[in-house]
Amino acid sequence: MTTRLYYTDAYRTTFTARVVDRSPDGHRVYLDQTAFYPTSGGQPHDVGSLGGIPIVDVIDEDERIAHVLAAALPETPADALDGTVDWDRRFDHMQQHTGQHLLSALFEDLFGARTVSVHFGPDTSTLDLDAESLSAEQLAQAEARANAAVAEARPVSVSFEDAATAAGLRKPSDRGGTLRIVTIETLDRSACGGTHVRSTSEIGAILLRGTERVRKSTRVAFVCGQRALRRARRDFEALTQIAAALSSSIDDAPTAIAAHMERFKDAESARKRMDRELTTFRARERYDAAEPGANGVRTIVVRDAGSMDELRTLAQAAIALPRAIVIGVLAGPPSVLVAASEDSGVDAGKAIKERLARAGGRGGGSPRIAQGSVPDVATAESLVNDLLSARI
Ligand SMILES: [Zn+2]
């Protein structure tokens, strides 16, 4: 049984303990007491050092706590070790965790949204609430109330009470025996084994980061203390860059972006319209330049298209004109296109399909437009010559 020093004093960062057990390789060490918090209840483990060796993991094994070391612990005659908890990481977790208790209490009191699970991440922590959704106003209200509770500096205390008689718990505990209860004065009483600050004032700023629907609950992301400051600083820097790019102030940036997007959309549709007009013009030019055959059908050969997309667009514009056939060839990747207007008497799909099969290519299409790829440019050219000499 490991005595958990953090249960009664979350601020304790140094301690001396006796080694009671160790793994054969000396990497996993068990002590009679420890200030190291093991990963549990959604809160990540502490780091620090034990006997001068860095701690890489702390594991809760119910009765005992395993300390996983970066290097093997040498046999020590005294078998007593000094432990030092990394305070920055511990205090950060205390801030996030107490902030979570406060937010869970406020979301339930304000909106009846109960917390179903919590997660403390390396950047952001989250609460899953049994609510269909939360509006931006509700988030702002909860955030304002939480920060007011921080300013009120409400004491946060730990007590050990019998499960049978512990009253006023936010969530009834399903455990018997002695419960460790964390109380935020007049706001919340919750059974919890984690580490917390002693006053809501130490949580520091609380910043809600938005919501996301997860199955039947609403996930709220939040950051407390230094994390909130760091996050706000990054937001400010990003917004400053955005505003500078828009030559506007940060406050005017949303309006400036909306205006830019509107102009961009207009420019896009104008460009597309001009593209279509230009293609029609080019198709008309080639159509006029092609001599009609004996049957009055004009065959337009296109060898200079930049891409299959461009070739298809041109072909579609050309076959909108009377009695037109388009035969196109592309070098990279080697491919052939056939398009035929409705009154040309030609079925583009049929014209290309068999020839492609013979040439070792693949593809197909409709009676109006068809295309296929072939192994190389020479094959593409001979397929085009075949189509031309056969008058399709
Ligand atoms: Zn807690």
Residues whose N, C-alpha, C, O or C-beta is under 5 A from the ligand:
A	BS01	ZN	H97 C192 G194
